[in-house]
Amino acid sequence: MHLNEIDYGNARPIEGYGPGFFRIAGEVYQGALLVTADETESWGGFDDIATLLTFAGQVDVLFIGNGPLMGPIPKAFRDSLEEAGIGIEPMATDAACRTFNVLLSEGRRVAAALLPM
């Protein structure tokens, strides 16, 4: 089996996650986060749509990590992002982290809004 090293360039991958925390580019963060290739900041959850709307035209897809299990996205939240042209992919947080990293390594314009596990 041949393994390839992943090169993220200057991007900041999600290196780990666990109950209530994320490790991104060597730093540990607590609580819900918004992660892009070069930034990590706190996110207020589904009530914080305004922060996500700033990504209109800047990302191809926004992964929504719903915590430990895949769950429904509030309709108003989904509608607001879709009206702004932001495609979303809801999934469990662990899957959102892994998928974010794969697309990040491909140089894609991605972001992840993550609720902790």
Buried (B, 14 or more C-beta within 10 A) or exposed (E): EEEEEEEEEEBBBBBEBEEEBBBBEEEEBEBBBBBBBEEBEEBBEBEBBEEBBEBEEEBEBBBBBBBEEBEEBEEEBBEBBEEBEBEBBBBBBBBBBBBBBEBBBEEEBBBBBBBBB
